[in-house]
Amino acid sequence: MKIPSAKSISRRKLLGAGLATALMARGGSGAALADNTAPFRAHVELTRRRVLDQHAIPVHGYKITNTFPHDRTSYTEGLVMVDGAIIEGTGLYGQSRLLHWDPASGRQLNEIALQRDLFGEGIAVLDGVIHQLTYIENVRFTYDLKSFARTGQGRCEAQGWGMTQDGSSLITSNGSSAISFRNPTSFEIVKTIYVSDETGPVGFLNELEYANGVLYANVWQTEFIVQIDPATGRVIGWINLAGLNPEPQVLVYPLVLNGIAYDDRSGRLLVTGKCWPHLYEIEVLPA
């Protein structure tokens, strides 16, 4: 694995033991735990050629329509926009937080720090409740959206990666090709889909967003967002975000693209990366 040195990113305090532990846990493909391991073992690496050299599935470009400040100490794991403000879940042991902030100014509105032995992961907001996963601790939390007060704690049987919601179910990823739809109260799995394109399963699915009947997922360690039919798991489109990384010589693995939110006012996506200096509003261009 390629681990950035503290000198190369000038953030020794940010990286430290939290990132080193995360890399050891998440460094190889075997780290992801599928609900059914067969589709994950069949996963074919997602290369640029696999996406760009095919013609069956549209590949979309993008146009940056706005740029907002983003906290460079935020190792982004979950991203949601609610009423024009951002709710963000961040990772790393000893540094995981749940944040509420204004994208126009970058001003922080609320913050809750997780205990130091928990690695924060995906988040979702449904019916006034914020849901937050942790990575390998099998712990999840709920918070009141208005007060930001923690209201509950439960268990999750799988690794926590990404999470979103479709209005009735919580939708989670675990680093494989499996996407699980869950009862928001009990967190029990209602159904699971397996994401695949014409080549085979698409694994390493990380941060999730659901908008207008389409499920979006960051593919971990790539510059692609995959568009998924939530009914079948079939890939219906790719978004190629090549060139978005503002500091490609500095923001190297694991400081990769991760974080998708939908702005229902503009109909556009907001995207960022782990410890990136900017949050970008983008227009997805026709293929």
C-alpha positions as CSV (number, residue, x, y, z in Angstrom):
1,M,0.0,0.0,0.0
2,K,1.1,3.6,-0.6
3,I,1.1,5.5,2.7
4,P,1.7,9.2,2.6
5,S,4.5,10.4,4.8
6,A,3.8,13.1,7.5
7,K,6.1,15.3,5.6
8,S,4.3,14.9,2.3
9,I,1.0,16.0,3.7
10,S,2.3,18.3,6.5
11,R,-0.3,16.9,8.9
12,R,1.4,14.7,11.5
13,K,-1.2,15.5,14.1
14,L,-4.0,14.5,11.6
15,L,-2.4,11.2,10.6
16,G,-0.7,9.6,13.6
17,A,-1.9,6.4,15.1
18,G,-5.5,6.8,13.9
19,L,-4.5,6.6,10.2
20,A,-1.9,3.9,10.7
21,T,-4.5,1.7,12.4
22,A,-7.0,2.3,9.7
23,L,-4.6,1.4,7.0
24,M,-3.7,-1.9,8.7
25,A,-7.3,-2.8,9.0
26,R,-8.4,-1.6,5.5
27,G,-5.3,-2.0,3.5
28,G,-6.2,-5.1,1.5
29,S,-9.3,-6.3,-0.3
30,G,-9.8,-9.0,2.3
31,A,-10.7,-6.3,4.8
32,A,-14.2,-6.0,3.4
33,L,-16.8,-8.3,4.8
34,A,-19.7,-9.1,2.5
35,D,-23.1,-10.4,3.6
36,N,-22.4,-13.1,1.1
37,T,-18.7,-13.6,0.4
38,A,-19.0,-15.2,-3.1
39,P,-19.8,-11.9,-5.0
40,F,-16.9,-10.2,-3.3
41,R,-14.4,-13.0,-4.1
42,A,-15.5,-12.7,-7.7
43,H,-14.8,-9.0,-7.8
44,V,-12.7,-7.7,-10.7
45,E,-10.5,-4.7,-10.0
46,L,-12.1,-1.5,-11.2
47,T,-9.5,0.0,-13.5
48,R,-9.9,3.1,-15.8
49,R,-9.8,0.8,-18.8
50,R,-12.7,-1.3,-17.4
51,V,-14.9,1.8,-17.3
52,L,-13.6,3.8,-20.2
53,D,-13.0,1.0,-22.8
54,Q,-16.6,-0.2,-22.7
55,H,-19.7,1.2,-24.5
56,A,-22.6,-0.6,-22.8
57,I,-22.8,1.8,-19.8
58,P,-22.7,5.6,-20.2
59,V,-19.7,7.4,-18.7
60,H,-20.5,11.0,-17.6
61,G,-18.2,13.9,-17.2
62,Y,-18.6,16.7,-14.7
63,K,-18.5,20.5,-14.5
64,I,-17.6,22.3,-11.3
65,T,-20.3,24.9,-10.6
66,N,-19.3,26.0,-7.1
67,T,-16.4,25.5,-4.7
68,F,-16.8,25.6,-0.9
69,P,-14.2,25.4,1.9
70,H,-13.7,22.0,3.6
71,D,-11.9,21.3,6.9
72,R,-8.6,19.6,6.0
73,T,-8.6,17.7,9.2
74,S,-11.9,15.9,8.2
75,Y,-11.2,12.3,7.0
76,T,-14.6,12.2,5.3
77,E,-16.6,9.0,5.6
78,G,-20.2,10.3,5.3
79,L,-21.7,13.4,3.7
80,V,-25.3,14.7,3.7
81,M,-26.9,18.0,2.9
82,V,-30.0,19.0,4.9
83,D,-31.7,22.4,4.5
84,G,-28.6,23.8,2.9
85,A,-26.2,22.7,5.6
86,I,-23.7,19.8,5.6
87,I,-23.7,17.0,8.1
88,E,-20.5,15.1,7.8
89,G,-19.1,11.9,9.5
90,T,-15.4,11.6,9.8
91,G,-13.1,8.7,10.6
92,L,-9.7,7.8,12.2
93,Y,-9.3,6.6,15.7
94,G,-9.1,9.4,18.2
95,Q,-10.3,11.9,15.5
96,S,-13.7,10.7,14.5
97,R,-16.5,13.3,14.6
98,L,-20.0,14.1,13.6
99,L,-20.1,17.6,12.2
100,H,-22.7,20.1,11.1
101,W,-21.4,23.0,9.1
102,D,-22.4,25.8,6.6
103,P,-20.8,25.2,3.2
104,A,-21.0,28.9,2.2
105,S,-18.8,30.1,5.0
106,G,-17.3,26.9,6.3
107,R,-18.6,27.9,9.8
108,Q,-19.1,24.9,12.1
109,L,-22.6,24.7,13.7
110,N,-22.3,21.6,15.8
111,E,-19.8,18.9,16.6
112,I,-19.8,15.6,18.5
113,A,-16.5,13.7,19.0
114,L,-16.7,9.9,19.1
115,Q,-14.7,8.1,21.8
116,R,-11.1,7.5,20.8
117,D,-11.5,3.7,20.3
118,L,-14.2,4.2,17.6
119,F,-13.6,4.8,13.9
120,G,-16.6,6.8,12.4
121,E,-18.0,5.8,9.1
122,G,-21.1,6.5,7.0
123,I,-24.1,8.6,8.0
124,A,-27.7,9.1,6.9
125,V,-30.5,11.4,7.9
126,L,-34.1,10.0,7.9
127,D,-37.2,11.4,9.6
128,G,-35.3,13.8,11.8
129,V,-32.8,11.2,13.0
130,I,-29.1,11.1,12.1
131,H,-27.7,7.6,11.9
132,Q,-23.9,6.9,12.1
133,L,-21.9,3.8,11.6
134,T,-18.5,2.8,12.9
135,Y,-16.0,0.7,11.0
136,I,-15.1,-2.6,12.7
137,E,-16.5,-1.9,16.2
138,N,-20.0,-3.0,15.2
139,V,-21.5,0.0,17.0
140,R,-23.9,2.5,15.5
141,F,-25.4,5.7,16.9
142,T,-28.5,7.9,16.4
143,Y,-28.8,11.6,17.1
144,D,-31.6,14.1,17.0
145,L,-31.2,16.3,13.9
146,K,-32.3,19.5,15.6
147,S,-30.4,19.3,18.9
148,F,-27.5,17.1,17.7
149,A,-27.9,15.2,21.0
150,R,-27.2,11.5,20.9
151,T,-30.4,9.5,21.3
152,G,-29.4,5.9,20.9
153,Q,-26.8,3.2,20.4
154,G,-27.1,-0.2,18.7
155,R,-25.2,-2.9,16.9
156,C,-24.4,-3.7,13.3
157,E,-23.4,-7.2,12.3
158,A,-21.1,-6.1,9.4
159,Q,-18.3,-3.6,8.8
160,G,-19.6,0.0,8.5
161,W,-18.6,1.8,5.3
162,G,-21.2,4.0,3.6
163,M,-24.8,4.8,4.4
164,T,-27.8,6.6,2.8
165,Q,-31.6,6.4,2.8
166,D,-34.4,6.2,0.2
167,G,-37.1,7.7,2.3
168,S,-38.1,4.4,4.0
169,S,-35.0,2.3,4.4
170,L,-31.4,2.9,5.5
171,I,-29.0,1.7,2.8
172,T,-25.5,0.5,3.8
173,S,-22.3,-0.7,2.1
174,N,-19.5,-2.8,3.6
175,G,-16.7,-2.5,1.1
176,S,-17.9,-5.4,-1.1
177,S,-20.4,-5.4,-4.0
178,A,-23.2,-5.9,-1.5
179,I,-25.7,-3.1,-0.7
180,S,-28.1,-3.8,2.2
181,F,-31.5,-2.1,2.7
182,R,-32.3,-2.0,6.4
183,N,-35.3,-1.3,8.7
184,P,-34.4,2.2,10.2
185,T,-35.7,1.2,13.7
186,S,-34.3,-2.3,14.1
187,F,-31.5,-2.1,11.6
188,E,-32.4,-5.5,10.4
189,I,-31.6,-6.3,6.7
190,V,-34.8,-6.2,4.5
191,K,-33.0,-7.0,1.3
192,T,-29.5,-7.1,-0.3
193,I,-28.5,-6.3,-3.8
194,Y,-25.2,-7.0,-5.5
195,V,-23.8,-4.4,-7.8
196,S,-22.4,-5.5,-11.2
197,D,-21.6,-4.2,-14.6
198,E,-21.0,-6.1,-17.9
199,T,-17.7,-7.4,-16.6
200,G,-18.8,-8.6,-13.2
201,P,-19.3,-7.5,-9.6
202,V,-18.2,-4.0,-8.6
203,G,-16.8,-4.1,-5.2
204,F,-15.1,-1.6,-2.8
205,L,-18.4,0.4,-2.6
206,N,-17.9,3.0,0.0
207,E,-19.8,6.3,0.6
208,L,-23.4,6.3,-0.7
209,E,-26.0,8.8,-1.8
210,Y,-29.6,8.2,-3.0
211,A,-31.3,10.8,-5.2
212,N,-34.2,10.6,-7.6
213,G,-34.4,6.8,-7.8
214,V,-30.6,6.4,-8.4
215,L,-28.1,5.1,-5.9
216,Y,-24.6,6.7,-6.1
217,A,-21.5,5.1,-4.6
218,N,-17.8,6.1,-4.4
219,V,-15.6,3.2,-5.5
220,W,-12.9,3.2,-2.9
221,Q,-9.4,4.2,-4.2
222,T,-10.8,5.3,-7.7
223,E,-11.9,8.5,-9.3
224,F,-15.3,7.0,-10.2
225,I,-18.7,7.3,-8.8
226,V,-21.0,4.5,-9.9
227,Q,-24.7,5.0,-10.5
228,I,-26.7,2.0,-9.5
229,D,-30.3,0.8,-10.1
230,P,-31.4,0.2,-6.5
231,A,-33.9,-2.4,-7.5
232,T,-31.5,-4.7,-9.3
233,G,-27.9,-3.7,-8.5
234,R,-27.1,-3.2,-12.1
235,V,-24.7,-0.3,-13.0
236,I,-26.6,2.2,-15.0
237,G,-23.8,4.9,-15.3
238,W,-20.4,6.0,-14.3
239,I,-19.2,9.5,-13.3
240,N,-15.6,10.1,-14.1
241,L,-14.1,12.6,-11.7
242,A,-10.6,12.5,-13.0
243,G,-8.9,15.8,-12.5
244,L,-11.0,16.8,-9.5
245,N,-8.2,16.2,-6.9
246,P,-6.9,19.7,-6.2
247,E,-3.5,18.6,-5.0
248,P,-2.6,15.2,-6.6
249,Q,1.0,15.3,-5.4
250,V,-0.1,15.8,-1.8
251,L,-3.5,14.1,-1.5
252,V,-2.4,10.6,-2.2
253,Y,-3.7,7.3,-0.8
254,P,-5.5,7.1,1.5
255,L,-6.6,10.8,1.1
256,V,-8.8,9.8,-1.8
257,L,-12.1,10.9,-3.3
258,N,-14.9,10.1,-0.8
259,G,-18.1,11.9,0.0
260,I,-21.3,12.4,-2.0
261,A,-24.2,14.6,-1.0
262,Y,-27.3,15.7,-3.0
263,D,-28.6,19.3,-3.0
264,D,-32.3,19.1,-3.6
265,R,-32.5,22.8,-4.2
266,S,-30.1,22.8,-7.2
267,G,-30.4,19.2,-8.2
268,R,-26.6,18.8,-8.2
269,L,-24.2,16.7,-6.4
270,L,-21.6,17.8,-3.8
271,V,-18.4,15.8,-3.6
272,T,-15.2,15.9,-1.7
273,G,-12.3,13.7,-0.5
274,K,-10.6,12.7,2.7
275,C,-8.8,15.7,4.1
276,W,-9.4,17.7,0.9
277,P,-9.5,21.5,1.2
278,H,-12.6,21.9,-0.9
279,L,-16.2,20.7,-1.3
280,Y,-17.3,20.8,-4.9
281,E,-20.7,21.3,-6.3
282,I,-20.8,19.6,-9.7
283,E,-23.1,19.3,-12.7
284,V,-23.1,15.8,-14.1
285,L,-22.7,16.1,-17.9
286,P,-24.4,13.9,-20.5
287,A,-22.3,11.0,-21.6
